[in-house]
């Protein structure tokens, strides 16, 4: 009865309607000429829950109807969103306090790829690769490298006063450092791999979009991204150099090594 009741209450609005009943149906007519037909059971449910009140041949919505409608519509919106998200509970630590929060585990293409499994059941992307992609995205967004898509209300270049010495250092050191880290990461991945990593991790494009824009064959972006993230991980966390093998020989005074056999 929720959906028919919601349709009835939304039609009622604040002015009420004239009603006429016939064969289990109720016709509602507003003063502006609009008419709908609902079941008698829907109207009875609204009356029983106190969402509507009948006065003779007219039906009015009660003040509780607006709150009920808001909750109903919010529930439908949540149900729609649940079709496109995976809600998980995580811990957020802020100001020395830890509290549970709900997060969307597939909020970005990288998060969705992190949930993929191979045929053996292991994660298709290693935790190191995912962490490297997330680190690149954090530096990218903190460095304000996302292109502006809204109108800027800053003064035009010709209207700004002439900058003085050192005016190019308007950005904070931390923002500049983030930009430098992104530039170093792009250089480490190389031109062949950095593009797909930036598209998926930073611009949050899907793999199909990347393949269509770059004219790549299907399912190729997935492998390219995995290679790029592993290269990025080695850039962020380079392997330790192998231990050097140096041999030392000690001899008494006048010692001369024998070369060859004679």
Secondary structure, DSSP 4 states (H G I P E B T S, - for coil): -HHHHHHHHHHHTTT-EEEEEETTEEEEE-TTS-EEEEEHHHHHHHHHTTSEEEETTEEEE-HHHHHHHHHHHHHHHHHHHHTT--EEEEEEEETTEEEEEEEETTSSHHHHHTT-B-TTSSBSS-HHHHHHHHHHHHHHHHTT-SPP-S---SPPGGGSPPP-TTTT--S-HHHHHHHHHHHHHHHHH-HHHHHHHIIIIIS---HHHHHHHHTPPTTHHHHHHHHHHHHHHHHHSPPPPPPP--------TT-----S--
